[in-house]
Amino acid sequence: MAEPVETPIGEPFSAWPEYMAEAEAIIDAARERGLHLRLLGALAVIRQCPNHVWLLERTNRILTDLDFMGYEREVRDIERMFEELGYRVLGGRGVTMDVWVGRRIFEDPEGRRRRVDVFLDKLEFCHPIDLRGRLDLDPVTIPLTDLLLEKLQIVEINEKDLKDLIVLFLEHPVADREAPGAFDASYVADLLSDDWGFSYTVSLNLDRIRRYMQTIPDLDDGQRALVEERIDHLWSRVEAAPKSLRWKLRARVGPRKRWYNEVGEGYRDLEPGREAKAWEG
């Protein structure tokens, strides 16, 4: 008997305008209070890639929660804001203390709005991404370069994240320094040149993007070549950057020793954009 097909929890991509409307209402409320809340995850990709939303639609990209990044120093005001908006803090089964470190989760008790995850200061999954001091670079989403890193840091990457990565590379060029609408290769190179494990995960995922592209019939040869060119540009900057002593020492050990952080089970169940199984293509 055939194995049952696992269906990711979420909603069809056609619901994205409703998700975006809810997200924008939250961002507006935060702005009125002088708070920093910026989109990350799928909705940030949609916002940053308007010319390639069609690809996410055709490839049946699944949507789940509203994910935001904020500052720890503002967390009490963030909690108060969500209470005023009619949300409550999520509790109960699967929500353990490790989930709350650097994170808050809110839900609409009447079920009319989607669940909201708010991360504070850093994303702490397979590899850390520090957003402190960077949330003023864009008024709606986390900075474009950090959005790319958010996806590239996932060791057990799934098809949703690979779709997002392809769309990001199709929409935006790679620049050698910070520039509007482009990935900052110097920022990526500086970060990865001090962290061999993060660098190794990124190298694996860039190769996965190349292979996954071949499974998408809606991409033509020109689009695949453009993604390849931008990947090559980014990775050439990473490879050329001088490496720290810490990087060099860790590189001697290589992948024989685990090079990434394991995500706790309670945290894993609530990880943004996570599907039931990793892509094994």
Salt bridges, closest charged atoms under 4 A:
GLU11 OE1 - ARG114 NH2 2.98
GLU18 OE1 - ARG114 NH2 2.95
GLU22 OE2 - ARG114 NH1 2.77
GLU24 OE2 - ARG47 NH1 2.97
ASP28 OD1 - ARG31 NH1 2.91
ASP65 OD2 - ARG115 NH2 2.43
GLU74 OE2 - HIS36 ND1 2.85
ASP77 OD1 - ARG80 NH1 2.53
GLU79 OE1 - ARG76 NH1 3.18
GLU79 OE2 - ARG104 NE 2.75
GLU84 OE1 - ARG33 NH2 2.69
GLU107 OE2 - ARG88 NE 2.94
ASP108 OD2 - ARG113 NE 3.07
GLU110 OE1 - ARG112 NE 3.23
ASP117 OD2 - ARG103 NH2 2.51
ASP117 OD2 - ARG115 NH2 3.33
ASP130 OD2 - ARG132 NH2 2.59
ASP136 OD1 - HIS36 NE2 3.19
ASP136 OD1 - ARG38 NH2 3.99
ASP146 OD2 - ARG134 NE 2.64
GLU156 OE1 - ARG268 NH1 3.80
GLU156 OE1 - ARG274 NH2 3.15
ASP161 OD1 - LYS151 NZ 2.94
ASP164 OD2 - ARG61 NH2 2.50
ASP164 OD2 - LYS151 NZ 2.91
GLU171 OE1 - HIS52 ND1 2.62
ASP176 OD1 - HIS233 NE2 2.98
ASP176 OD1 - ARG237 NH1 2.98
ASP194 OD2 - ARG246 NH2 3.29
ASP207 OD2 - ARG211 NE 3.15
ASP218 OD1 - ARG58 NH1 3.76
ASP221 OD1 - ARG224 NH1 3.57
GLU228 OE1 - ARG210 NH1 2.41
ASP232 OD1 - ARG210 NH2 3.08
GLU265 OE2 - ARG268 NE 3.54
GLU271 OE1 - ARG274 NH1 3.37
